[in-house]
Amino acid sequence: MKRRQFDTQELLLKLLNHMYKAAIYFLISFFSVYSFAQPGDLTKKVNPFIGTGGHGHTYPGASMPFGMMQLSPDTRLEGWDGCSGYHYSDSSIYGFSHTHLSGTGIADYCDILLMPFTGAEEWKPVAYASRFSHENEKASPGFYEVLLDKHHIKASLTTATRSGMHQYQFAPGVKEGKLLVDLKHRDEVLESSLQIVNDYEVKGMRRSKSWAANQVVYFYIRFEKPIRSTIIALNDSVQQGLRTASGKNIKASFAFDLGSGEQLRLKIGISG
């Protein structure tokens, strides 16, 4: 009886020992496979240009998950295939706006357009737009960059949840850079306003109508360099000496001394 009990205990110990070894082998194998299967930087596998052609109605610009801001180039002012503001078949950029729809069948947003330039002011979109090439355009999650051929300006864009940053690299030797702010861009404007707060800051709002019947966006811009001069246009007519403006067609041009770096940076925040 004692011998049988001893044999049973010995068998149980051997069984537990085998189970223990099997568990160890399993864990070693699992973590070895897991470590080899771990990918590198997953953002390198993302192509933001997917859906920007055909009838995809997506945009390639910078945004954060569930972010309020979608900072992206606009290549179309209207049309079903311009729902997102961008279409891959286009070759001109009107500027960079801060709200965009993705994958919809109706257009809206594209609020607060900014466009860098040099030389004389142009107030009509067809005049201030710039040609570009996809060879000089790249995008990754949270980042967009393109070379604007008209004035040879490289635009780099990135975002946080409610804010974005623009960097404009002007051509070598350019001493004065300018930035256009167009509050009339795209949607039907119900009201808008712009105010120069100080030499570094500008704020304003836009209430517009498209798919949403009453959409309001407030914005606040801070420039890295001081504003050297300002021109405000109402209904595309220059108004002398204005620091604030209200209306349905407000555009403004801000000039900056670039210095030796030929670079202009700004931060912008939006709210609704």
CORMO-V926000 format. One line per field, one symbol per residue. phi: phi as a letter, one per 30 degrees, with the letter a starting at -180 (. if undefined). psi: psi as a letter, one per 40 degrees, with the letter a starting at -180 (. if undefined). burial: # if it has 24 or more other ideal C-beta (glycine too) atoms within 12 Angstrom, else .. A space follows every 10 residues. Layout:
phi->???
psi->???
burial->???
This chain:
phi->.ddddddddd dddddddddd dddddddddd dddddddddd ddddcccddd jdchcdicbc ddaceiddcb cadccbcajd dcedjbbddd bbcdlbccbb cbidcbdaih didcbdabid dbcdeddcdb dabddcbbbb eibbbacdde chcccbbbbc dbbbbcbccd dejdcccbbc cccceidddc aaabbddadc bbblabcbba dddaccbcbb cbcdcdddab bccchicdcd idcbablcbc bbbccbddid dhbbbbcbcb bc
psi->dddddddddd dddddddddd dddddddddd ddddddehib hddeehgeeh eeabfdfiie ahiihfidhg hiiheieaid efdeeihdei eihdahiehi iheieiiibf ighihiiiai ihehdddeii iiiddfhiii heiiiihhdd efhhhhiiia deiihihhhi ihehdhiihh hheehcihhd iiihhhdaee iiiaihhihb dhdghhhiih hhidiihdii hhhhfehhhh eieiiiaegh iihhiihdae efihiiihii i.
burial->.......... .......... .......... .......... .......##. .#...##### ###...#### #######... ########.# .######### ##.#..#### ########.. ###.#..### .#.#..#### .#######.# #########. .######### #..#.##### #######.## ######.... ########.# ....###### #####.#..# ####.#..#. ....#.#.## ########.. .######### ..
